[in-house]
Amino acid sequence: NAGVMQNPRHLVRRRGQEARLRCSPMKGHSHVYWYRQLPEEGLKFMVYLQKENIIDESGMPKERFSAEFPKEGPSILRIQQVVRGDSAAYFCASSHLQEGSGANVLTFGAGSRLTVL
Amino acid sequence: KQEVTQIPAALSVPEGENLVLNCSFTDSAIYNLQWFRQDPGKGLTSLLLIQSSQREQTSGRLNASLDKSSGRSTLYIAASQPGDSATYLCAVRNTGGFKTIFGAGTRLFVKA
């Protein structure tokens, strides 16, 4: 079991470019969450997805950010026209139990660190 | 709106000391509470998960307690070691929602 796999681990982009971050959940997990961690701050929820559905995107900025979790392949967090303030660590987590279960453990990936020059 | 607060923000202790990290949350309608460890520049490692019906969980030198009515959880670390140095994050998952809300963390430094 390879755990939650995120790539790239480090990404450097210039202002105005696009950033694509990928997350493969643990085997058997169908729930994916994206979080953002700014330097010296805690994790902030961005979006929760199940296969082919966005369930809760209340933490996503209204513009430039989008996420998907297709039927096949990894979940993608896409940031268009990046700005310096997008520089952060982006973490993906997955879980497998049905919503409503108190035993729903979140398993995190190692994160993708985006640097915008 | 759920808010999670962790105190202290930072803690430095000598090796061997027992210590307690505190977490408080504003909305007691939770599914579970999870404690994580984060090493600098790394991802999160789950330490303990306490379901809303439980009062505590133990793993090795770690013990986490949960008091839903008062909105508090503590993480107790016995006989601390330099390898315990990391940031410890408390995270709460609400009923009726899908988000897990994190505290800002406690940065622990254990001196050899």
Interface residues (C-beta under 8 A of the other chain):
Chain A: Y33 Y35 E41 G42 L43 K44 F45 Y48 I55 D56 S58 G59 F91 A93 E99 G100 S101 G102 A103 N104 V105 L106 T107 F108 G109 A110 G111 R113
Chain B: Y31 N32 Q34 F36 G41 K42 G43 L44 T45 S46 L49 Q51 S52 S53 L89 A91 R93 T95 G97 F98 K99 T100 I101 F102 G103 A104 G105
